[in-house]
Amino acid sequence: MEINIGIDLGTTNTVVCYSRRGRPDYLDFGNSSLLPSAVYVKEDNTTVVGDMAIRMGHNNPQRLIRSSKTHMGDMDFIYPDSAPKLSFSKKFTPTDIAELILTEVKQTLIDEEICDEDDTINAVITVPAYFASSQISETQEAGKRVGFNIKDIIAEPTAAAIAYVRNQIKNKTRIFVVDFGGGTFDITLLEYDESLRDKYLPVASGGDNHLGGDDIDDVFVKMLMERVKDDCGVDLSDMRKSGLSRDAYLKVIANLYSHAKEAKHKLSEKTEYKIDILELLPNYSFSTVITRKQFNKCCDGIYRKVLDCISELLNEGNIDIRSIDDIILVGGSCYIPMIGDMVEEVFHKKPKISDLSNVVALGAYISASEGISVAEKTAYDLGIEVLKKDNYTETEFNTIIPRGSRVPCSFSNNYAPATDNQKEIKVNVYERSAKILPDDNNIDKCNFIGSIPFNDFQSGKTTDTIINVKFEFDKSRILRVKLTDVRTGSTKTKVLDKKKHKIAPQNLSPEPMDIFLLIDSSGSMEGSKINSVRKAIKLLLTDMIDMNISRVGIISFDETHKVISKLTSDKEYIINKTKEIITGGGTCPSSGFEEAYKQLKATRTQKKQAVIMLTDGVVFSCDKLLTKNACKKIKDSGMRLITIGAGADINKDFLEEIASENNGRKDMYTISNMEQLASTFRQIINSLRKL
């Protein structure tokens, strides 16, 4: 027997639609059609999924994994290593978590006698329109591991449009879908054309892959923390400032989030809501009234991002709002009244609101059961890493398949080897996000998805050798790369394994160096910032420095310092130790500089020694003089001292003052966010190499 199902594998909740007595129905997980996309890891490393996971996580939040979909496709993200607030011994990738959630779906289908264990389950799974091919591939992989026959992976806005069209719609109708879920914000303009094989044609798409209901929860909880501080004086914005133990602090924060989510839902129906939390802190119960107006004010920044995304898509696509026939709201965050009000104000038309939580799964089910073919377009540029023509020590991104290309598609470009008589080339393949401007070819902003070595070509002068690189991208988001020597016709074809890590690029430093990294671990570095630092350090060790002849050490600092790793050439050891960088406290780097100086001086074996300091804040006034003195010793000894300031809250003048001088300029770099850190590391290593 075969059954068809549609799965909305959401960031916050998962919904499944199937056929019951010939009509679409939703799979019940206990008393609800919503299965929380959460996994709890028990002490014996077995797992629990859904409502039970949430309940168990109230008492032990360090064992609860939520919102893993936001990391799908990132094979470097490992639970708990990449999530410092979590604590258990078993390792999970985001794909593993998706597999556990889908396993719960399959077991529920069997337990409810909707199918038998041996039945074929045909599934269509939905993903955000912005998902890259690696993210789609890993979603598909999770479904295959469970034993589903994956008929298709379709975009969530498209699924919503399919469900809407199923009722009644005129030919050539243009539908604008606003999909605001737990972790992503997708907007898509589709056109329904009965004459086409792929009846649902995406005209334009946009949004933000890191904007959702989770962000609303974050700003709401910050507001509640401020009220707690005003009420009882306890600062919950930082674990150290709170005076609580780690376990106690995590329980308090989990309690706040739980009540904030409930209040958010209630304020979609009421204009005010009272939050009561008994024993939030020892001998302290929290009680406050939140009005809808106050809630909207604290979410104002997120609302602006929503409007900016919509305006950006309308402007870039040159879309006349008068050409749009219907607007559909999708996703649980659209229950917030302000979202519908803002959309109505933009389009001068009331959006259609149906079953926001279930409509995507319904569309996926219709696609699975009726075999509907859906047209899709690439949301990302696909290309390769090439040497800059004006600088043969640096590389950049070169597009082969441009974003917005109709899938399936095939494109190719010709390239020459970097040097005469080159025996082998390595083609590194990347995706470039739609958030990055088309003329921004910074390779470090792109997502690596695979590499192909090629040596079966006729070597000679670069002017004589031409390698054709062809990309074939199919509807399953599988990328096939074909390399051809144009002169001889010899070829190599590879389907990329997106689970492989990035190989060393062409500008790997061949010179021996000793480098100490001083990493700011103050409270403001918590969360995504410190995770980005860990990734950048990994790229530094694997892609920029020859660790066979160089050594690296890491010191973290807040109000004291901690030696994370002494100088060593063991890059795997260093990468593993970065998870011990724990955030909290203020910014006092002096003792860290002293420690770096002491260790570099005691083990001086290399001509090139450097201390690279990263901070996102301002050094405490009481520590400035000590920091200047420590930095003077480093510079006087002939070591390079390089500073990196991240974000707007830094003292550029101080960071310039303590940095070395190199060829008439200060060794001080500024970045707007931690995503730019890897690129800055590459600039620094190139600078060190030129000395």
Secondary structure, 3 states (H helix, E strand, C coil): CEEEEEEEECCCEEEEEEEECCEEEECCECCECCEECEEEECCCCCEEECHHHHHHHHHCHHHEEECHHHHCCCCCCCECCCCCCCCCCCCECHHHHHHHHHHHHHHHHHHCCCCCCCCEEEEEEEECCCCCHHHHHHHHHHHHHHCCEEEEEEEHHHHHHHHHHCCCCCCCCEEEEEEECCCCEEEEEEEECCCCCCCEEEEEEEEECCCCHHHHHHHHHHHHHHHHHHHHCCCCCCHHHHCCCHHHHHHHHHHHHHHHHHHHHHCCCCCEEEEEEEEEECCEEEEEEEEHHHHHHHCHHHHHHHHHHHHHHHHHCCCCHHHCCEEEEECHHHHCHHHHHHHHHHHCCCCECCCCCCHHHHHHHHHHHHCCCECEECCCEEEEEEEECCEEEEEEEEEEECCCCEECEEEEEEECCCCCCCCCEEEEEEEECCCCCCCCCCHHHCEEEEEEEECCCCCCCCCCCCEEEEEEECCCCCEEEEEEECCCCCEEEEECCCCCCCCCCCCCECCCCEEEEEEECCHHHCCHHHHHHHHHHHHHHHHHECCCCCEEEEEEECCCEEEEEEEECCHHHHHHHHHHCCCCCCCCCHHHHHHHHHHHHHCCCCCCEEEEEEECCCCCHHHHHHHHHHHHHHHHCCCEEEEEEECCCCCHHHHHHHCCEECCEECEEEECCHHHHHHHHHHHHHHHHHC
